[in-house]
């Protein structure tokens, strides 16, 4: 029997149903929002930086299970990191945690939170 990973892995389902970082972040010092016009996913990422280190993160939005799970995992991965390290988080890092093989047509669901993170850290805002 060959094991293959499903589109909606257990991690995606769990992070979609019970995201750990969903919600407004009072005192956010960096905020950005973006929309994927092809599917309508919308993610707003809020970060609180203490100098160069990200000390807290949260997100809100209206997005599919993959995008919501990706935003939640991204928030977890960047908290505690310097902004320069957070910028280096890539789609492969998210996919490793999500434990899913995402079709090319759905990769923007994974990467939208990454582009929002880059905007937030570069001073772009919503």
C-alpha contacts under 8 A as a table, 3 or more apart, distances in Angstrom:
res1	aa1	res2	aa2	distance
5	X	9	X	6.71
5	X	99	X	6.99
5	X	100	X	5.37
5	X	101	X	6.01
6	X	9	X	5.37
6	X	100	X	5.94
6	X	101	X	6.69
7	X	100	X	5.63
7	X	101	X	5.97
7	X	102	X	6.01
7	X	103	X	7.97
8	X	11	X	7.78
8	X	12	X	5.58
8	X	13	X	6.16
8	X	65	X	7.96
8	X	66	X	7.47
8	X	100	X	6.73
9	X	12	X	5.16
9	X	13	X	6.26
9	X	98	X	6.95
9	X	99	X	6.21
9	X	100	X	5.57
10	X	13	X	5.12
10	X	14	X	6.03
11	X	14	X	5.14
11	X	15	X	5.97
11	X	69	X	7.77
11	X	97	X	7.61
11	X	98	X	5.46
11	X	99	X	6.78
12	X	15	X	5.21
12	X	16	X	5.92
12	X	65	X	6.66
12	X	66	X	6.22
12	X	69	X	5.34
12	X	70	X	7.94
12	X	98	X	5.87
12	X	99	X	7.99
12	X	100	X	7.96
13	X	16	X	5.18
13	X	17	X	6.10
13	X	65	X	7.04
13	X	69	X	7.71
14	X	17	X	5.20
14	X	18	X	5.78
14	X	19	X	7.34
14	X	69	X	8.00
15	X	18	X	5.23
15	X	19	X	4.57
15	X	20	X	7.24
15	X	68	X	7.22
15	X	69	X	4.79
15	X	72	X	6.67
15	X	73	X	7.79
16	X	19	X	5.72
16	X	65	X	5.22
16	X	66	X	7.50
16	X	68	X	5.70
16	X	69	X	5.19
19	X	22	X	5.65
19	X	68	X	7.69
19	X	69	X	7.05
19	X	72	X	5.91
20	X	72	X	6.48
21	X	57	X	6.80
21	X	58	X	4.90
21	X	59	X	6.38
21	X	72	X	5.63
21	X	75	X	6.55
21	X	76	X	7.40
22	X	58	X	5.54
22	X	59	X	4.98
22	X	60	X	5.72
22	X	72	X	6.95
23	X	58	X	5.74
23	X	59	X	5.65
23	X	60	X	5.59
24	X	46	X	7.46
24	X	58	X	6.14
24	X	59	X	6.57
24	X	60	X	6.72
25	X	28	X	5.72
25	X	46	X	6.15
25	X	47	X	7.35
25	X	48	X	7.90
25	X	56	X	7.87
25	X	57	X	6.83
25	X	58	X	5.56
25	X	59	X	7.76
27	X	48	X	6.65
28	X	31	X	6.84
28	X	46	X	5.67
28	X	47	X	5.16
28	X	48	X	4.51
28	X	49	X	7.72
29	X	46	X	7.52
29	X	47	X	6.00
29	X	48	X	4.92
29	X	49	X	6.21
30	X	46	X	5.87
30	X	47	X	5.09
30	X	48	X	6.41
30	X	49	X	7.54
30	X	120	X	5.23
30	X	121	X	6.54
30	X	123	X	6.82
30	X	125	X	7.43
31	X	44	X	7.15
31	X	45	X	5.70
31	X	46	X	4.51
31	X	47	X	6.30
31	X	120	X	5.03
31	X	123	X	7.96
31	X	124	X	7.45
31	X	125	X	5.33
31	X	126	X	6.53
32	X	44	X	5.68
32	X	45	X	5.59
32	X	46	X	6.82
32	X	116	X	5.73
32	X	117	X	7.18
32	X	119	X	5.92
32	X	120	X	4.75
32	X	124	X	6.12
32	X	125	X	4.15
32	X	126	X	4.75
33	X	42	X	7.25
33	X	43	X	5.57
33	X	44	X	4.05
33	X	45	X	6.26
33	X	116	X	5.85
33	X	125	X	6.66
33	X	126	X	5.06
34	X	42	X	5.83
34	X	43	X	5.80
34	X	44	X	6.66
34	X	112	X	7.47
34	X	116	X	6.12
34	X	126	X	7.74
35	X	40	X	6.27
35	X	41	X	5.58
35	X	42	X	4.33
35	X	43	X	6.58
35	X	112	X	7.70
36	X	39	X	5.89
36	X	40	X	5.33
36	X	41	X	5.27
36	X	42	X	6.52
36	X	108	X	7.57
36	X	112	X	7.12
37	X	40	X	5.21
37	X	41	X	7.45
40	X	63	X	7.28
41	X	61	X	7.68
41	X	62	X	5.90
41	X	63	X	4.26
41	X	64	X	6.53
41	X	67	X	7.31
41	X	109	X	7.44
42	X	61	X	5.20
42	X	62	X	5.22
42	X	63	X	5.68
43	X	59	X	6.84
43	X	60	X	5.98
43	X	61	X	4.46
43	X	62	X	6.67
43	X	63	X	7.01
43	X	71	X	7.76
43	X	112	X	7.51
43	X	113	X	6.62
43	X	116	X	7.41
44	X	59	X	5.46
44	X	60	X	5.31
44	X	61	X	5.83
44	X	116	X	7.22
44	X	126	X	7.74
45	X	57	X	7.33
45	X	58	X	5.99
45	X	59	X	4.45
45	X	60	X	6.76
45	X	113	X	7.55
45	X	116	X	6.55
45	X	117	X	6.73
45	X	120	X	7.39
46	X	57	X	5.63
46	X	58	X	5.23
46	X	59	X	5.93
46	X	120	X	7.62
47	X	54	X	6.66
47	X	55	X	7.65
47	X	56	X	5.77
47	X	57	X	4.48
47	X	58	X	6.59
47	X	120	X	7.71
48	X	54	X	5.87
48	X	55	X	5.72
48	X	56	X	5.10
48	X	57	X	6.37
49	X	52	X	6.22
49	X	53	X	5.44
49	X	54	X	4.41
49	X	55	X	5.56
49	X	56	X	7.19
50	X	53	X	5.45
50	X	54	X	6.42
50	X	55	X	6.34
52	X	82	X	5.37
52	X	83	X	5.76
53	X	80	X	6.23
53	X	81	X	5.49
53	X	82	X	3.97
53	X	83	X	5.79
54	X	57	X	7.45
54	X	78	X	6.70
54	X	79	X	5.27
54	X	80	X	5.40
54	X	81	X	5.68
54	X	82	X	5.99
54	X	83	X	6.36
55	X	79	X	5.46
55	X	80	X	5.38
55	X	81	X	7.78
56	X	79	X	5.61
56	X	80	X	7.64
57	X	75	X	5.52
57	X	76	X	7.71
57	X	78	X	7.82
57	X	79	X	6.41
58	X	72	X	7.99
58	X	75	X	6.52
59	X	71	X	7.02
59	X	72	X	7.48
59	X	75	X	7.80
63	X	66	X	7.99
63	X	67	X	5.82
63	X	68	X	5.82
64	X	67	X	5.37
64	X	68	X	6.05
64	X	109	X	7.53
65	X	68	X	5.18
65	X	69	X	6.00
66	X	69	X	5.21
66	X	70	X	6.01
66	X	109	X	5.92
66	X	110	X	6.36
67	X	70	X	4.94
67	X	71	X	6.10
67	X	109	X	4.55
67	X	110	X	5.39
67	X	111	X	7.92
67	X	112	X	7.22
67	X	113	X	7.31
68	X	71	X	5.18
68	X	72	X	6.21
69	X	72	X	5.08
69	X	73	X	6.13
69	X	98	X	7.52
70	X	73	X	5.18
70	X	74	X	5.98
70	X	94	X	6.44
70	X	98	X	7.37
70	X	109	X	7.66
70	X	110	X	5.44
70	X	111	X	7.76
70	X	113	X	6.80
71	X	74	X	5.05
71	X	75	X	6.17
71	X	110	X	7.90
71	X	113	X	5.25
71	X	114	X	7.97
72	X	75	X	5.24
72	X	76	X	6.42
73	X	76	X	5.08
73	X	77	X	6.16
73	X	94	X	6.67
73	X	97	X	7.30
73	X	98	X	7.75
74	X	77	X	5.03
74	X	78	X	6.25
74	X	94	X	6.76
74	X	113	X	7.25
74	X	114	X	7.51
75	X	78	X	5.44
75	X	79	X	6.30
76	X	79	X	5.68
77	X	81	X	7.94
77	X	86	X	7.73
77	X	89	X	7.95
78	X	81	X	5.39
78	X	82	X	8.00
78	X	83	X	7.98
78	X	85	X	7.93
78	X	86	X	5.21
78	X	89	X	7.96
81	X	85	X	6.08
81	X	86	X	6.07
82	X	85	X	5.39
82	X	86	X	6.32
83	X	86	X	4.90
83	X	87	X	6.15
83	X	121	X	6.97
84	X	87	X	5.26
84	X	88	X	6.80
85	X	88	X	5.20
85	X	89	X	7.04
86	X	89	X	5.49
87	X	117	X	7.54
87	X	118	X	6.41
87	X	121	X	7.79
89	X	93	X	6.29
89	X	94	X	7.89
89	X	114	X	7.79
90	X	93	X	5.35
90	X	94	X	6.78
90	X	114	X	7.36
91	X	94	X	5.16
91	X	95	X	6.12
91	X	110	X	6.82
91	X	111	X	6.13
91	X	114	X	7.62
92	X	95	X	4.99
92	X	96	X	6.06
93	X	96	X	5.24
93	X	97	X	6.68
94	X	97	X	5.34
94	X	98	X	6.07
94	X	110	X	7.46
95	X	98	X	4.89
95	X	99	X	5.90
95	X	100	X	6.36
95	X	101	X	7.58
95	X	110	X	7.84
96	X	99	X	5.34
96	X	100	X	7.66
102	X	106	X	6.21
102	X	107	X	6.27
103	X	106	X	5.38
103	X	107	X	6.47
104	X	107	X	5.19
105	X	108	X	7.34
106	X	109	X	5.44
106	X	110	X	7.25
107	X	110	X	5.14
107	X	111	X	6.26
108	X	111	X	4.88
108	X	112	X	5.66
109	X	112	X	5.78
110	X	113	X	6.89
110	X	114	X	7.81
111	X	114	X	5.07
111	X	115	X	6.48
112	X	115	X	5.29
112	X	116	X	6.32
113	X	116	X	4.98
113	X	117	X	6.09
114	X	117	X	5.01
114	X	118	X	6.31
115	X	118	X	5.06
115	X	119	X	6.29
116	X	119	X	5.06
116	X	120	X	6.17
117	X	120	X	5.09
117	X	121	X	6.16
118	X	121	X	5.22
118	X	122	X	6.02
119	X	122	X	5.09
119	X	123	X	6.28
119	X	124	X	4.77
119	X	125	X	6.81
120	X	123	X	5.36
120	X	124	X	5.34
120	X	125	X	6.12
121	X	124	X	7.35
